């Protein structure tokens, strides 16, 4: 038998004992270590060995114990009402200085008959993936190693079940943004390094935009839809704050996390022609869609009427079948190639409050078409005109310039 530092449980009992002393708790049972274990100073440590040696203390008032394990630290706190007077800290004698626990793992003597070459234990990477965008595929090519654990939910399966299958030796995680609330709430991210693949801004930013837009346009009822449970918003925000790195192709999202975000390049589709047929034709704009207030559809409709533009909606009409009444419009032919719509428009417009996967906007930029979008669309490239949120006058002014009015 060689005296040595044991497992990690006494790091918790040391911290519990220390905060109990600071909070003025009555210590009912405490046993010191024979040697110094961890960062606890002499006289402020407590060992436990179930079911023989225990640590027990009683607070003088109602308190809440909060324990957090992050990537580098174990944090123990006792929270109590500020209205109560602080109890005196229990005075304890300081015993003689203890020698630090040593073992074959920490001893520098390698010629001893007891020395053994201990295997180096290191964690492996794990990847919890959902939507495999081409931007993320390129980003992960160099990160995924042969021993990595990869999880991706099957259609119809609950994401939480997949997270529960994480191997215990996975210490470095790459996590799709949609998994964050469950992982954080269930404690799966505690004590691990993790990065996040970001597909949308933080929920608090999205909901603040929707709330402001609805307050300004009470007649647009769908702006009030889809509010998230405040607990989910909080858990996602806490997880993002603890993440080591965030990877995203969205320029706006990357700008929200300076020093922590990796701004990925958007994947560009194959080059296609956007030449208009000869002869006179009305000025035509395409809208990535769908037709929703949060996508800026009302502003597009108002400007189309003002400037007498022809509109090609590329998404479903969700604000009502007669939404585009009074606007000249044309639908793309579904029998033609998916990119055929590019040959019939002069510009692409998307004044959205939130946008996921701006694939048609990327196709338009690749074809050389002007694109008028908000920063929420995530594009920060040549050929993009940035629009103000829900600003009809700004959209009309920039369309006049682009279309040569």
N, C-alpha and C positions, 0 to 999 in steps of 0.2 A: 504494500500500500504506500502510495506517495501522496503527501498533502498537496492539494491543488485547488484552484478555483473551480467550483462546480458549475451547474447550469445557470440559467438566467433568472430563476425565480427570486433569488435573494436580492437582485437589483431592485425588484419591485418592493420587497419587504423593507429594504434599506430606505427607499424613498418614502414609503408609507410611514415609517417610524419618524423620519425627519420632519415631515409635514405635521404629524401628530404633535410633536414637540413644539413646533412653531405656532400651532393653533391652540396650545394650552390644554390639550386633551389629557385625561387621566390614563396613564399607561397601566394596564392590568397585568400584562405578561409580556416579557421581552427577554431574549437570549442573545448575547453577543457572539460574534464569530471568534474563532480562535486566532484568526489572522485577518488582516485587512482585505476586504473583497470589494472591488470596484471603487468608485469615487467617494464613497461615504467616509467621513472623518471618524477618527477613533471616538467611541462613545456615542455615535449617532447611527449605528448600524443595528440590524436585527436579523437573525437567521431563522429560517423556518424549515421544518422537515416533517411533512405530513406522514403520519397522524400523531407525532410525538412532541415536536417542538413548534410552538405557535406564537404569533404576535397578536395581542389584543389591546385595544385602547377604547376609551369612552369619551366622546366630545361633551363639552359642557352645554352645548346648545345644538339645535338642528343644523346639520351641515350636509352638503352634497359633495360626494367624492367624484372627481373627474380624472380619468386616466387616458392618456393619449400616447400611442407609439407611432412616431413618424419615421422618416428615413434614417435619422441619425440619433434620435433622443427618445427616452422614456420620460414623460412629463406627468407628474402627479400633483393634483391641486385639491385643496379643501375649500369649498365656497360656503360662506355663512352670511347671515344678515348683517348689514353694516350698523344696524340700530343697537346691537348688543356690544357691551364693553368687552374689549379683548381680555381673555383670561391670561393670567401669568404663565409664562413658559416654565415648565418643570425643570428644576435645576438638577443636573446629574453630575456626578464626579467624572473627571476625565481619567480613564485608566492609562497605564503606561503605553507608550507607542508600540504598536504591533508590527511585526515583520509582514511584509507582503507575501501572499501565498505564491509559491513557486512550484513548478512541476517540470517534467521532461519536455513539455511543450514550450516552456519559456527559458529553460536552462541553456547556457551556451556551451556546456561541456558535452561534446559529441563522442568522446572516447570512453565514456562510462559504460559499464556492462548493461545498465538499464536503458541506455538510449535506444530509441526506435525512431525510424523515419516515419513521422506521422503523415498520412496523405493530406494533401492540400484540398480543403473542402471549399468549393465556390458554387454559388448559385447559377442557374441558367436563365435564359431569357424566355419570356412567354408573351404571346400575342393574342389579344382578344379582338377579333376583327368583325366588322359588319359589312358595310358597303365598300367594296374594293375598287375605289376610283383609280384610274390609271396613274394619277399623281401619287397616290399612296403606294401603288405597286412599285414604281420606280424608287421611291424613298426607302422601301423595305428590302430591296434586293440585297443590299450589303449588310443589313441588320440581322436578318434571319440566319442563324447558324444551324448546323446539322442536328444538334441536340435540343433545339428550341421546341417549346410546346406551342401549338397553334390551335386556337379554338374559334369556330365560326358557327353561329346558330343556324340550325336548319329552319326552313320556312315553317311558321306556326309554333316553333319552340320558344319557351320563355327565356329571355336573355339571362335572367338570374340563375337558372339551372346551369348554364354554361360556366358562369363565374364561379359557382360552387365547386367546379371540377378542377380549379387551378391547382397545379402541383405545389406541394409545400416548399420545394427547393427552388421555386421560381422567385428570383430576387429582383430582376429587371423586367418591367412590364411595358409593353406598348399597347395602349388601350384605345379603342374607338370611343368617341365622345359619348355615344348613346349609353355606354355601360357605366359611366361615372357614378350616377346616383346610387345604384345598387352596390357597386364595389365599395364606395366610400361608406355608405350606411352600414354595410355588413362587416366592415373592418378588413376587407381583403387587401386594401392598399397600405395598411399599417406596417411599418417596418420595411417597406419596399421602395425602390426607386421606380418611378413610372413616368412615361411620356404619353401624350394624348394626340390622337389624330383628329383635328378640328374640322368640322363640316358646317358649323354655324356659329354665330356670336354667342356669348354668354346669355342665358335666358333673361337675366335682369335687364340687359340692354334691349333685347327684342321686345319684351313686354312693356318697357318704358316707351318705346317708339309707338307701339300699338295703342297704348293708353293716351299718349299725346295726340295721335292722329284721330282717335275716336272722340276725344274732347273737342277737337276742332271741327269734326264732321259727325255730329250725332245722328244724322240721317243714314250713315253708312253702317248698318247694324253689324255686318260681318267683321268689322274692325274689333268688335268686342268679344269675338269667339276665341276659343283655344287658349285660355289662361291656365298656367301650370300651377300645381300644388306648391305653395310657398316653401314647404319642406324640401321638395325636389330642387327648387331654385337655389336654396341655401346649400344643400349637399353638393350640387354641381360647382357652385362658386368656391366652396372650401376645397374641393378636390383640385380644381384648376389652380388655386393659389399654392397648393402643395406639389404640383407637378414639376418635374425637373425640366421638361421641354415640351413645347407645343409645336406640332407640324401642321401646316395648312397652306393651301394655294391661295386663300383669300387675303388680299392686301390689307383690307380693313381689319380683319381679325389679327393678323400679324402685328399691325401697328398698336393694338391694344396691349400687347405683352412684350415690350421692348426688352431685349436681352434674354428672353426665354423662348421666343418663337423662331421657328425655321420656316422661311417663306419659300414654298415650293413653286416651281414653274407649272403653269397650267398646261395640260396636254392639248396640243393643237390637232384638229382633224386634217384629213388630206385636203389639198388645195382644190377648190372648185371655182367655176366661173360664176360671176354675178352680173354679167353684161345684160343690159336691158335690150329688148327687141327694138328694131328701128321704128321710126314714125313717132307721131305725137302720142303721148300717154299721160295720164294723171300722175301726180306725185304720189308714191305709195310707201307706207312704212309698215314694218312687221313688228308685232308685239310677241315676245317670247311666251307670255301667258303663264297661267290661265287668267281669265277675266275676273279679277278680284280687286277690291279696294286696296288691300295691302300690297298689291303688285302695281299700283298706280294707274289702274284701268280708267278711273274717272277722269284723271288729268289727261290721259291720252285721248279719250273721247271728246273732251271739251276742246282740246287743241285741234283735233281732226275737223271738228265742225268749224272752228274759227278760221283755219287755213285751207279748208276744202281739200283735205287729204283723203286718200283711199287707205283703208286699214286692212291688214292681213293678220287676223288673230291666229296664233299657232297653238293655243291651248283651249281647254274647255271653257264654256261660257257659264260661270257659276253665279253671276250677279243677276240672272234673269234672262229669259229668251229674247226679250226686246231691248236688251241693254244697248246695242249698237244702233238703235233706231235713229234715223237722220244722218247716219254716217255711211258713206260709200264703202263697201267692203268686199273682200274676195277671200275664199278659203283655198288653201293649197290642195292640189289634186292628190288624194291618197294613193292613186294607182301609179304615181310617178316616184322617182327616187326621193329618199327622205331629205336630201339637200336641194331638191329642185326649186323650192320656194325662194332660194337666194337669187335666182335669175329674174325675179319679178319685183324687187323692191329697191328703193333708193337709200333707205336707212333702217336700222333696227333700234327699237326704243324699249327700255325697261326701267321705268321710274319706281322701282320697288322699295318697300320698307325692309324686306327680307327676301333672299334668293338662294336657292340651292342648285348646284350644278348648272351653271350658265352655259350649257353646251351649245345652244343655238347662237348665243352671243359670240362664243369663240369661233364658231363656223363663219359668222359674218365678218369677224376681224380677219380671219385667214383669207377670206374672199375679197378683202379690201373694202368692205362696206363700212360706212360710218356707223358707230354705235353710241347711243346716248343712254347712259345708265347712271344709277346712283352708286355711291361707294358700297352700299349693301350688296351689290352684285359681285364684289370681290375682285374686280378687274382694275389693273393699274398699268395699262399698256398703251402703246402708240395706237391712235385711231379711236380712242375712247374720249367722249365728252362727258364730264361728270355733272350730273343733275342734282339740284337741291331736292330734298324730300318733299313730296306732295306740293310742289310749287308749279302751278299752271303757267304763270308768266315766264318763269325761267325756262320751262320746256318749250314754250312757243318761241321765245327769243333764240334759243340754240337751234331749233329746227329750221327757223328762217335762214340762219347762217349756213347750216349744212346743206339745205336744199336749194340755196341760191335765190331766195325771194328778194 
